[in-house]
């Protein structure tokens, strides 16, 4: 079964897709795209070297790992992820706001589904 994204923005150099459990930022071309494919295909590599690679290549982010989502002063979507570098996605202001609103709705639901999580 192929999952359909809740929101999607297609930019010249990358695509952002939001699913109910993950945010994907995929590059379209070049050496970084090839590196992204290798890292995403090997979960062990992603876990052990994820922070280093995500500074070069944006990796997919599970929604339950997201701490804070907002739109910065330049209108970009800014996502704070626990134990990782913040992800800043250069979108148009209206796109950023749509993603931020939907993420702020979905993140608490994803955290509630995570085993062992207690939400107060």
C-alpha positions in Angstrom: 0.0 0.0 0.0 1.4 3.4 -1.0 1.0 6.1 1.6 -0.4 9.4 0.3 1.1 12.6 1.9 -1.2 14.9 3.9 0.8 17.9 2.6 3.3 18.2 -0.2 5.4 21.1 -1.6 7.5 20.6 -4.7 10.4 23.0 -5.0 13.1 23.2 -7.8 15.7 21.4 -5.7 13.7 19.5 -3.1 10.3 18.0 -2.2 8.7 18.2 1.3 6.1 15.6 2.2 4.2 15.3 5.4 2.6 12.0 6.4 0.8 11.2 9.6 3.9 9.8 11.2 6.9 11.3 9.3 8.1 14.5 7.6 10.2 13.8 4.5 12.6 16.3 2.9 14.0 14.8 -0.3 16.6 16.3 -2.6 16.1 16.0 -6.3 19.6 15.9 -7.7 23.3 15.8 -7.3 25.8 14.1 -4.9 23.8 15.0 -1.8 20.8 13.2 -3.3 22.9 10.0 -3.7 24.2 10.3 -0.2 20.7 10.8 1.1 19.6 7.6 -0.6 22.4 5.6 1.0 21.8 6.9 4.5 18.0 6.4 4.2 18.4 2.9 2.9 20.5 1.8 5.9 18.8 2.3 9.3 21.9 1.4 11.3 23.9 4.0 9.4 21.2 6.5 9.9 21.1 5.9 13.7 24.8 6.0 14.2 25.8 8.8 11.9 22.5 10.6 11.5 23.5 13.8 13.2 26.6 14.2 11.0 24.7 13.4 7.8 21.7 15.5 8.6 23.9 18.6 8.8 24.7 17.9 5.1 21.6 16.1 3.9 18.1 16.5 5.4 16.9 13.1 6.7 13.3 12.1 7.3 12.0 13.0 10.7 9.6 10.9 12.7 6.9 13.2 14.0 7.2 11.8 17.6 10.8 13.1 17.6 9.8 16.7 16.9 10.0 19.1 19.8 8.9 22.5 18.5 7.6 23.7 15.1 7.3 27.4 14.1 7.8 29.9 11.3 10.9 32.1 11.7 11.2 35.8 11.0 12.1 35.1 7.4 9.0 32.9 6.8 10.9 29.6 6.8 9.6 26.5 8.5 11.8 25.8 11.5 11.6 22.4 13.2 13.4 21.6 16.4 14.2 17.9 16.7 15.4 16.2 19.9 19.1 15.2 19.7 19.5 16.6 16.2 20.3 19.9 14.5 17.2 22.1 13.8 15.7 21.6 10.4 15.0 24.8 8.5 13.1 24.5 5.3 13.0 27.5 3.0 9.3 27.7 1.9 7.0 30.5 1.1 5.4 32.1 4.2 2.0 30.6 3.4 3.5 27.1 2.8 5.4 27.4 6.1 2.3 28.3 8.0 0.3 25.5 6.5 3.0 22.9 7.4 3.5 24.4 10.9 -0.2 24.3 11.6 -0.5 20.7 10.5 2.7 19.6 12.2 1.5 21.2 15.5 -1.7 19.2 15.1 0.0 15.8 14.2 3.1 15.8 16.5 1.1 15.4 19.8 -0.9 12.6 18.2 2.3 10.8 17.0 3.8 11.2 20.5 0.6 9.8 22.1 0.9 6.7 19.9 4.5 6.1 20.8 4.8 3.2 23.3 5.7 4.2 26.8 4.9 7.9 26.3 2.9 9.7 29.0 1.3 12.9 27.9 0.2 15.4 30.6 
